[in-house]
Amino acid sequence: MIRQKLKDLPTQSGVYIMKSQSGQILYVGKARNLKNRVNQYFANSSNKTEKTIRLVSHIADFEYIITANEIEALVLENNLIKKHKPPYNIMLKDDKSYPFVRINVKQDFPKVEVVRKLKNDGAKYFGPYMQGITSKDILQLVESAFCLRSCSHDLSRLPKSHRPCLNYHINRCLAPCDGHCSKEAYAKQIEGVISFLSGNDKKVAALLEEKMTAAAEREDFELAIFYRRKLEVLDKLVRRQVTALPKDFDLDIFAIATNGLNSVVSVLFVRGGKLVGGDKQVVNDLAPSDEVVLSNFILAYYDKVKYIADEVVVASAIDEAELLGQYLTQKKGSKVNIILPHQGIRRQLADMALNNAGDYLEKSLSIKEREDNMTLGAIMQLQEYLGLPNMPIRMECYDISHVQGTDKVASMVVFSNGAPNKAHYRKFKMKYALGNDDFAGLQEALTRRIDELAKGEDESFATRPDLLVIDGGKGQLSSVVEILQSKGADDISVIGLAKREEEVFVPHQSQPIILPRNSYALKVLQRIRDEAHRFAITFHRSLRQKRQTHSKLLVIDGVGEKRVKALFDAFKNLENIKNATVEDLLLVKCIDRRAAENIYNHFHPKTE
């Protein structure tokens, strides 16, 4: 069937979708010419990498979508990857949030702060900063040289009793909160900060030297040493000036190193004409060539980071460089050049990035292989051992926690591609299945989960699982199967993992499946089971503690659940409620004088 479909492929631009035997989406790619690109995967070529061969072995079918042009194909590919999260596409890790320095120039008296998310809010962003010169270094330099506020007060709503903080008295802030400086004077300080962050550091050096000398003359040697250290950090930054580049110039340099199976992409950041840091990441993308892998990484990187440099330098050729440049230009709103340099300072930077990628590939190889085995390799192995119709890309595990039927809860833990997806974890407080019956608790949790699947409102609940893992044996499994059948969701695979012997039970089969003790398939089941248990117990304990804390207030005359909630909303914890005066308590909504006096007298009994 595939051979015939390959012959019928069009030569237009579009997106292709590789699928497994069960119809799962394994990989999504774009192409200027669909016929040429898709045929690359199936051609008998010695140029195919081992990872491409691995992908092709799982392909049972493919689909394609023709687009009007190459840009449209690139956008559609990006959207489909984010929607389906195919296991063989590049997905940048969630923890890759790069630090930036932000100045909200729309405010009259803006503060300089470090953020990890860029927003289209009109503020000025500088960065990212990492490895060698961090955002913290930059922020401390700014705070040392310029007198700016570091507080988050709303200056239009300060109480009359407000007084300037310590920073004003030690000449670290101009105290705009108390009217000690005008908007114009503060704006000059901000102009100096922006100039410094744009690469002009001579003024900052002069300011720091001046403050260091003044502190030394006052014999405040501790402060003088502080400024000297800041000058050392500044000197380190100045020495990273990239010659032959303008000071206000930003560029990102990308390089890829591969051994045929694993790939590492290295990126260096030049900001304000200075090399301020870099990063390296092992990538899992089974594209037909390294040119496509690097192009895909750059696309995914700028989709996540948002900030696009003036110029993108690549150490080697990439797929559809002109097309990617057009897309980034549209995204940034100004011209973005993609350059493959052959000489000069850009080539030196590209070689530096390439060396970093090669070094990291050599050192991280064993770590990457172990990660692959524990995640993607584990779910592939699990599908094989259990004969699952789909690769369990999304696994959900459920557990029940309570003490003698009180504060009964259920947890739902999610693994995506064999790794925890904590943003999709969910928890349930039992509404109906009260008491010690864990079977009924599982049934309620699964009933509510499947009902939410149909609604499609919550991102996690709206995603259909490939495999449900239940902590327990035949009884727990049967109770869940009953619910899935009643809800018309019996096409979702479900298993039970019995803890004592680590036996795997599957529906309609009396004998358990014993997975090899050292198999990655068993390890991923144990990890998700233990995580579900931890998550359920943590939630149960928090509820129990909250109930016990609330019960200390419920014994007070005139205080019920509604007033307890209002008190905790206002004071956050029991200690603050204990220390509150009657007047403080009266400020809480729905607390009258009688209740306020009763609460106060309860914690402050009158002595005879």
WOKA-V217808 format. One record per pair of residues at least 12 apart in sequence whose C-alpha atoms are under 7 Angstrom apart, sorted by the first residue. I is the first residue (numbers start at 1). J is the second residue. Records with the same first field share a line. If there is no record, write none. Layout:
I=J ; J
This chain:
2=61
6=39
9=34 ; 35
10=34 ; 35
11=33 ; 34 ; 35
12=32 ; 33 ; 34 ; 66
13=31 ; 32 ; 33 ; 34 ; 66 ; 67 ; 69 ; 70 ; 73
14=30 ; 31 ; 32 ; 34 ; 64 ; 65 ; 66 ; 67 ; 73
15=29 ; 30 ; 31 ; 64 ; 65 ; 66 ; 73 ; 77
16=28 ; 29 ; 30 ; 62 ; 63 ; 64 ; 65
17=29 ; 62 ; 63 ; 64
18=59 ; 61 ; 62 ; 63
19=59 ; 60 ; 61 ; 62
20=58 ; 59 ; 60 ; 61
21=60
22=389 ; 390
24=390
25=86
26=86 ; 87 ; 88
27=86 ; 87 ; 88 ; 89
28=77 ; 81 ; 89
29=77
30=73 ; 74 ; 77
32=70
40=288
41=56 ; 288
48=288
49=260 ; 261
50=260 ; 261
51=260 ; 261 ; 286
52=286 ; 287 ; 288
55=286
71=323 ; 327
87=417
88=284 ; 285 ; 286
89=284 ; 285 ; 286
90=283 ; 284 ; 285 ; 297
92=300
97=116
98=116 ; 128
99=114 ; 115 ; 116 ; 127 ; 128 ; 129 ; 135
100=114 ; 115 ; 116 ; 125 ; 126 ; 127 ; 128 ; 129 ; 135
101=113 ; 114 ; 115 ; 125 ; 126 ; 127 ; 135
102=114 ; 115 ; 123 ; 124 ; 125 ; 126
103=123 ; 124 ; 125
104=123 ; 124
105=123 ; 124
106=123
108=183
109=183 ; 186
111=148 ; 149 ; 150
114=135
118=306
126=197
127=271
129=276 ; 277
130=276 ; 277 ; 278
131=277 ; 278
132=277
133=237 ; 276 ; 277
141=230
142=193
145=204 ; 207 ; 208
146=189
147=171 ; 172 ; 173 ; 174
148=172 ; 173 ; 174
149=173 ; 175
155=177
163=178
164=177 ; 178
197=272
198=247 ; 248 ; 272
199=247 ; 248 ; 272 ; 273
205=231
208=227 ; 231
212=224 ; 227 ; 228
240=274 ; 275
241=273 ; 274 ; 275
242=273 ; 274 ; 275
245=273
246=273
247=272 ; 273
248=272 ; 273
249=271 ; 272 ; 273
250=270 ; 271 ; 272 ; 273 ; 309 ; 310 ; 311
251=269 ; 270 ; 271 ; 309 ; 310 ; 311 ; 312
252=267 ; 268 ; 269 ; 270 ; 309 ; 311 ; 312 ; 313
253=267 ; 268 ; 269 ; 312 ; 313 ; 314 ; 350 ; 353
254=266 ; 267 ; 268 ; 313 ; 314 ; 315 ; 353
255=267 ; 314 ; 315 ; 316 ; 350 ; 353 ; 354 ; 357
256=294 ; 354 ; 357
257=354 ; 357 ; 358 ; 361
263=282 ; 283 ; 361
264=280 ; 281 ; 282 ; 283 ; 357 ; 361
265=280 ; 281 ; 282 ; 357
266=279 ; 280 ; 281 ; 353 ; 354 ; 356 ; 357
267=279 ; 280 ; 353
268=353
280=357
291=317 ; 318 ; 319
292=318 ; 319
294=318
295=318 ; 319
308=332
310=336
311=336 ; 337 ; 338
312=337 ; 338 ; 339
313=338 ; 339 ; 340
314=339 ; 340 ; 350
315=340 ; 350 ; 351 ; 354
316=340
317=340
321=338
325=337 ; 338
373=520
374=520 ; 524
375=417 ; 418 ; 419
376=417 ; 418
378=418 ; 520 ; 521 ; 524
379=391 ; 392 ; 418 ; 521
381=521
382=521
390=466
392=466 ; 467
393=416 ; 417 ; 418 ; 466
394=414 ; 415 ; 416 ; 417 ; 465 ; 466 ; 467
395=414 ; 415 ; 416 ; 465 ; 466 ; 467 ; 468
396=412 ; 413 ; 414 ; 415 ; 465 ; 467 ; 468 ; 469
397=412 ; 413 ; 414 ; 468 ; 469 ; 470 ; 528 ; 529 ; 532
398=410 ; 411 ; 412 ; 413 ; 469 ; 470 ; 471 ; 532
399=411 ; 470 ; 471 ; 532 ; 533 ; 536
400=438 ; 441 ; 442 ; 536
401=536 ; 537 ; 540
402=540
404=435 ; 436
405=434 ; 435 ; 436
406=435
407=540 ; 543 ; 544
408=429 ; 430 ; 434 ; 540
409=428 ; 429 ; 430 ; 536 ; 540
410=427 ; 428 ; 429 ; 445 ; 536
411=426 ; 427 ; 428 ; 532 ; 535 ; 536
412=425 ; 426 ; 427 ; 532
413=425 ; 426 ; 531 ; 532
418=524
424=460
428=445
439=476 ; 479
442=480
443=479 ; 480 ; 483
447=483
449=461
466=492 ; 493
467=492 ; 493 ; 494
468=493 ; 494 ; 495
469=494 ; 495 ; 496
470=495 ; 496 ; 497
471=496 ; 497 ; 498 ; 529
472=496 ; 497 ; 498 ; 499
473=496 ; 497 ; 498 ; 505
474=505
477=495 ; 496
494=506
550=564
556=598 ; 599
557=598
558=595
559=595
563=590 ; 591
566=588 ; 589
567=588
570=588
578=603
581=600
582=596 ; 597 ; 600
